[in-house]
Amino acid sequence: MGLVTLTGIVLSCSDVGEFDRRLVILTKESGRITGFAKGARRPNNPMVAACSPFCFGTFEAFEGRSSYHITKANITNYFRDLVMDYDKVCLGSYFLEVADFLSVEGVDERQRLALLYQSLKALESGKFSHRLLRNIYDLKTWVIDGEYPNVFSCMCCGKKENLTTFSIKRHGMLCRECSEMESGTDISTSTLYAMQFIVSSRIEKLYTFVLNNETEEELTRILCSYRLNYRSHKYKSEEFL
């Protein structure tokens, strides 16, 4: 059992025994981990503030066979403005739940952690509509997991020009000629560009644009259909969105 320092975000926490807390943390070094903070529910324990969802910082812990014993935390962002707003908490909780469900222990999850952190910052800022934030987060999550639709070439002939139709069946775009033989949903150029930007951009550059209402609605319809067809898991936090 050795002492390690982990950087991450608390995804969830629960009470254990009389005074302890169990934390699930998405970390840069070890993927998703489970840690226990002894005495963290005692009023004067220094771990009290760190044992809450959304807390981001570094955690010192002793590594065991299947879990960690957390002894110290240095929280650099509590996302206080976020947790004071009910609607933001609902969407933020969805972000945390998705990351919790899809992340794996002992696997490199730096991209997922970066996406989660940047998404929470964008949500806290109040500069973006919540449906745009969810669309960006979901599509980029699918990119990280390798399950995203192809928005750069026709899924039938491979052509990269005149992409006019989105096909749920084909997992991506169809050109004008192929769309005459395959059913799909017409997609505007602005919506296609938005999807291409989300798929190809670095995570740090994701939240640098907004869409007009018409484009945002079209993007939402397309991604909702894709989500319903290929993401069968139902998240508890979706009930509040």
C-alpha positions as CSV (number, residue, x, y, z in Angstrom):
1,M,0.0,0.0,0.0
2,G,1.7,3.2,-1.2
3,L,0.8,6.9,-1.0
4,V,-0.2,8.4,-4.3
5,T,-1.5,11.8,-5.5
6,L,-4.4,11.8,-7.9
7,T,-6.0,14.7,-9.8
8,G,-9.7,14.4,-10.5
9,I,-13.3,15.3,-10.1
10,V,-15.7,13.8,-7.5
11,L,-18.4,12.0,-9.4
12,S,-20.5,10.8,-6.5
13,C,-20.3,10.2,-2.8
14,S,-22.3,8.2,-0.2
15,D,-22.3,7.6,3.5
16,V,-20.5,4.6,5.0
17,G,-20.8,3.5,8.6
18,E,-21.2,6.2,11.2
19,F,-18.7,8.9,10.0
20,D,-17.0,7.7,6.8
21,R,-17.8,8.6,3.2
22,R,-17.3,6.7,0.0
23,L,-16.2,8.7,-3.1
24,V,-16.1,7.8,-6.8
25,I,-13.5,10.1,-8.5
26,L,-12.6,10.4,-12.1
27,T,-8.8,10.8,-12.1
28,K,-6.1,11.7,-14.6
29,E,-3.8,9.0,-13.4
30,S,-5.9,6.0,-12.7
31,G,-9.3,6.5,-14.4
32,R,-12.3,6.0,-12.2
33,I,-11.5,5.1,-8.7
34,T,-13.3,4.3,-5.4
35,G,-12.0,5.9,-2.3
36,F,-12.9,6.0,1.4
37,A,-12.5,9.1,3.6
38,K,-12.5,8.0,7.2
39,G,-14.3,10.4,9.6
40,A,-15.2,12.8,6.7
41,R,-18.7,13.3,8.2
42,R,-17.4,14.7,11.5
43,P,-18.0,18.5,11.6
44,N,-14.3,19.5,12.0
45,N,-12.8,16.9,9.7
46,P,-10.7,18.7,6.9
47,M,-12.2,16.3,4.3
48,V,-15.8,17.5,4.8
49,A,-15.8,20.1,2.0
50,A,-14.0,17.8,-0.4
51,C,-16.5,15.0,-0.2
52,S,-19.1,16.4,-2.5
53,P,-19.9,15.9,-6.2
54,F,-18.3,18.5,-8.6
55,C,-15.2,19.0,-6.4
56,F,-12.0,19.2,-8.6
57,G,-8.5,19.0,-7.2
58,T,-5.8,16.7,-6.0
59,F,-6.3,13.9,-3.6
60,E,-3.6,12.1,-1.5
61,A,-4.5,8.5,-0.9
62,F,-3.1,5.1,0.1
63,E,-3.7,2.6,-2.7
64,G,-5.2,-0.7,-1.7
65,R,-6.1,-3.8,-3.7
66,S,-9.6,-2.6,-4.8
67,S,-10.0,0.9,-3.4
68,Y,-8.1,3.9,-2.0
69,H,-7.9,5.4,1.5
70,I,-8.1,9.2,1.0
71,T,-6.2,11.2,3.6
72,K,-6.0,14.7,2.2
73,A,-7.5,16.8,-0.5
74,N,-6.6,20.1,-2.1
75,I,-9.7,21.4,-3.9
76,T,-9.1,24.0,-6.6
77,N,-12.6,24.3,-7.9
78,Y,-15.8,23.7,-6.1
79,F,-18.0,25.0,-8.9
80,R,-19.9,27.0,-6.4
81,D,-21.9,29.1,-8.9
82,L,-23.0,25.9,-10.5
83,V,-24.2,24.1,-7.4
84,M,-26.3,27.1,-6.4
85,D,-28.5,26.9,-9.5
86,Y,-31.0,24.0,-9.7
87,D,-31.1,23.7,-13.5
88,K,-27.3,23.8,-13.7
89,V,-27.1,21.1,-11.0
90,C,-29.4,18.9,-13.0
91,L,-27.4,19.1,-16.2
92,G,-24.1,18.9,-14.3
93,S,-25.3,15.8,-12.5
94,Y,-26.0,14.3,-15.9
95,F,-22.5,15.0,-17.0
96,L,-21.1,13.3,-13.9
97,E,-23.4,10.3,-14.3
98,V,-22.4,9.7,-17.9
99,A,-18.7,10.0,-17.0
100,D,-19.2,7.6,-14.1
101,F,-21.0,5.0,-16.2
102,L,-18.6,5.1,-19.1
103,S,-15.2,5.5,-17.4
104,V,-13.1,2.5,-16.4
105,E,-10.7,1.9,-13.5
106,G,-7.0,1.7,-14.4
107,V,-7.6,3.1,-18.0
108,D,-6.3,6.4,-19.4
109,E,-9.3,8.7,-18.9
110,R,-7.6,12.0,-19.4
111,Q,-9.8,13.0,-22.3
112,R,-13.0,12.2,-20.5
113,L,-11.8,14.1,-17.4
114,A,-10.8,17.1,-19.6
115,L,-14.2,17.0,-21.3
116,L,-16.1,16.8,-18.0
117,Y,-14.1,19.7,-16.5
118,Q,-14.5,22.0,-19.6
119,S,-18.2,21.1,-19.8
120,L,-18.8,22.0,-16.1
121,K,-16.9,25.3,-16.6
122,A,-19.1,26.1,-19.7
123,L,-22.2,25.2,-17.8
124,E,-21.2,27.4,-14.8
125,S,-20.5,30.4,-17.1
126,G,-24.1,30.7,-18.2
127,K,-23.0,31.6,-21.8
128,F,-24.5,28.6,-23.5
129,S,-28.0,27.1,-23.7
130,H,-28.3,23.8,-21.8
131,R,-29.4,21.8,-24.8
132,L,-26.3,23.0,-26.8
133,L,-24.1,22.0,-23.8
134,R,-25.7,18.5,-23.7
135,N,-25.3,18.1,-27.4
136,I,-21.7,19.0,-27.4
137,Y,-21.0,16.8,-24.3
138,D,-22.8,13.8,-25.7
139,L,-21.3,13.9,-29.2
140,K,-17.7,14.4,-27.8
141,T,-18.3,11.6,-25.4
142,W,-19.2,9.3,-28.3
143,V,-16.0,10.5,-30.0
144,I,-13.9,9.5,-27.0
145,D,-15.6,6.1,-26.9
146,G,-15.3,5.6,-30.7
147,E,-19.0,5.4,-31.3
148,Y,-19.7,8.7,-33.0
149,P,-21.3,9.1,-36.4
150,N,-19.2,9.8,-39.5
151,V,-19.9,13.4,-40.5
152,F,-17.1,13.9,-43.0
153,S,-17.9,11.5,-45.9
154,C,-20.8,9.6,-47.4
155,M,-21.3,6.3,-45.8
156,C,-22.3,4.7,-49.1
157,C,-19.8,6.0,-51.7
158,G,-17.2,7.8,-49.5
159,K,-17.6,11.1,-51.3
160,K,-16.8,14.1,-49.1
161,E,-18.7,16.7,-51.1
162,N,-22.5,17.6,-51.2
163,L,-23.3,15.9,-47.9
164,T,-27.0,16.6,-47.5
165,T,-28.6,13.8,-45.4
166,F,-27.9,12.2,-42.0
167,S,-28.7,8.5,-41.9
168,I,-29.3,6.8,-38.5
169,K,-29.2,3.4,-40.2
170,R,-25.8,4.1,-41.7
171,H,-24.3,5.9,-38.7
172,G,-23.5,9.1,-40.6
173,M,-23.8,11.2,-43.7
174,L,-25.0,10.5,-47.2
175,C,-24.3,12.6,-50.3
176,R,-27.0,14.0,-52.5
177,E,-26.8,11.2,-55.0
178,C,-26.9,8.4,-52.4
179,S,-29.7,10.0,-50.4
180,E,-32.0,9.4,-53.3
181,M,-31.6,5.6,-52.7
182,E,-31.4,5.7,-48.9
183,S,-33.8,7.3,-46.4
184,G,-32.5,9.8,-43.9
185,T,-32.9,13.3,-42.4
186,D,-32.0,16.4,-44.4
187,I,-29.3,18.4,-42.6
188,S,-28.4,22.0,-43.1
189,T,-24.8,23.1,-43.8
190,S,-24.6,25.0,-40.5
191,T,-25.7,22.0,-38.5
192,L,-23.2,19.7,-40.4
193,Y,-20.4,22.2,-39.7
194,A,-21.3,22.3,-36.0
195,M,-21.1,18.5,-35.8
196,Q,-17.8,18.4,-37.7
197,F,-16.4,21.1,-35.4
198,I,-17.4,19.1,-32.3
199,V,-16.0,15.9,-33.6
200,S,-12.6,17.3,-34.8
201,S,-11.8,20.0,-32.3
202,R,-9.6,19.8,-29.3
203,I,-11.6,19.6,-26.0
204,E,-10.2,23.0,-24.9
205,K,-11.7,24.6,-28.0
206,L,-15.1,23.0,-27.8
207,Y,-17.0,25.7,-26.1
208,T,-16.2,28.6,-28.3
209,F,-19.3,28.9,-30.4
210,V,-23.1,29.3,-30.1
211,L,-25.8,28.4,-32.7
212,N,-29.0,30.2,-33.7
213,N,-32.2,28.6,-32.5
214,E,-33.0,26.9,-35.8
215,T,-29.6,25.2,-36.1
216,E,-29.7,24.3,-32.4
217,E,-33.1,22.6,-32.8
218,E,-32.0,20.6,-35.8
219,L,-28.8,19.5,-34.1
220,T,-30.8,18.4,-31.1
221,R,-33.3,16.4,-33.2
222,I,-30.5,14.6,-35.0
223,L,-28.5,13.8,-31.8
224,C,-31.6,12.7,-29.9
225,S,-32.5,10.2,-32.7
226,Y,-28.9,8.9,-32.7
227,R,-29.0,8.7,-28.9
228,L,-32.2,6.7,-28.8
229,N,-31.0,4.3,-31.5
230,Y,-27.5,3.6,-30.2
231,R,-27.3,4.5,-26.5
232,S,-29.7,2.1,-24.7
233,H,-28.6,3.0,-21.1
234,K,-31.0,5.3,-19.3
235,Y,-29.5,7.7,-16.8
236,K,-31.4,8.7,-13.6
237,S,-30.4,12.3,-14.0
238,E,-32.2,12.5,-17.4
239,E,-35.5,12.5,-15.5
240,F,-34.7,16.0,-14.2
241,L,-33.4,17.5,-17.5
